[in-house]
Amino acid sequence: MKLSIDMDQRYAKMRAHTATHLLHAELAKIFPNTKQAGSLVDSDLLRFDFYANNLLTPEQIRDIENNVNQTIFKAFPVDLIETSFEEWVKLWAKAFFEEKYGDEVRVIRVHDGDKNISVELCGWTHVSNTRDIWAFTIISQEAVASWIKRITAYTWPKVIEKLHNYEEILDWASKTLDVKSYAQINEKISKYAKENSELQQRVESLETASIRATLQSAQSRSNSDFSKIIQLPIGTNFKALTWIVKEIFQSEKSLLLYTDEWNYVIITDGSVSAKELAKKYNLRWGGSDMMAQWKDESVKAI
Ligand SMILES: [Zn+2]
């Protein structure tokens, strides 16, 4: 039993490793000067780091997946060649000579007769034919550093696992959006997004109207520092508030507006400093010299 699990894992790693070589070969077509910056091979899982300034586009990712899967379907042989380092350099070497190799090297060559698909120096064990990988899919791409990108990919049977994960997400989305097929998800989301932006616009204009009405009818008091002190209803949108206040109370020297949630804003015409006024009343200050705003309970004592 133990032996068969070990064998399963061994094959799973062999699939992932040969797929790493195929991925490397595809990346080299897109980034001719790229080099491997690291890699991790696990059971039907591979992570490949390479030097590149840009991330791949979704189309490039799709192309790589298609090409690697084509190589898999075409059942190309994966040969192990043991040869001398000199012979290898003569025959196939591209250039990664920072690494040290002994006199004898192992070359893994995936080929279609005369045509090389991938040739790499490698000490690992591989599948003997690309069809044994069965399937390949990229699950993510990220920038590890600005000049190093990372691709994580699956080989069979994790490809099915990815499909199942996506299916779960799509099932959830279909249920949540109340549609009968995956094909309707796009349409429904676009419809909701459009409705949402229309509603947002309506809410904003209602909010503006309501703030304007509140400000115009609000009871105000004053003290020696503020020509108007106005308490506003809880939930007032302070972001929308400030420009409406500026418009309505243009001629006021200094205003203090606050809510029972202790959001406050001080707006001045510039002749007095909002920052100084906030300081005078021990209010936490944030903003510009003409406008201070924060959340501070001390404002209720003013
Ligand atoms: Zn290798």
Residues whose N, C-alpha, C, O or C-beta is under 5 A from the ligand:
A	BS01	ZN	L121 C122 W124
